[in-house]
């Protein structure tokens, strides 16, 4: 992963957001302080397999939906 000085606009959970350029899905989760094992990621309407998060780049204009697992009883 090579983060850049440039920013890009994505849609994250339905809201426009500016993020640093050069992210992968995994590095974006890290930047958001989210544990990859506790999140399902939908990128442009496709659900990603967890083992691919580090290999999938985030691009300008991408739409990302994050679903968090919450434990409880």
Number of C-alpha atoms within 10 A of each C-alpha: 11 8 12 10 7 10 14 16 16 19 17 15 13 11 10 12 13 13 16 15 19 20 23 20 23 23 22 19 18 13 12 9 9 15 11 18 10 14 16 16 22 16 18 13 11 11 13 15 10 15 11 12 17 16 13 15 17 22 15 14 13 16 20 21 20 17 12 14 10 7 6 4 2
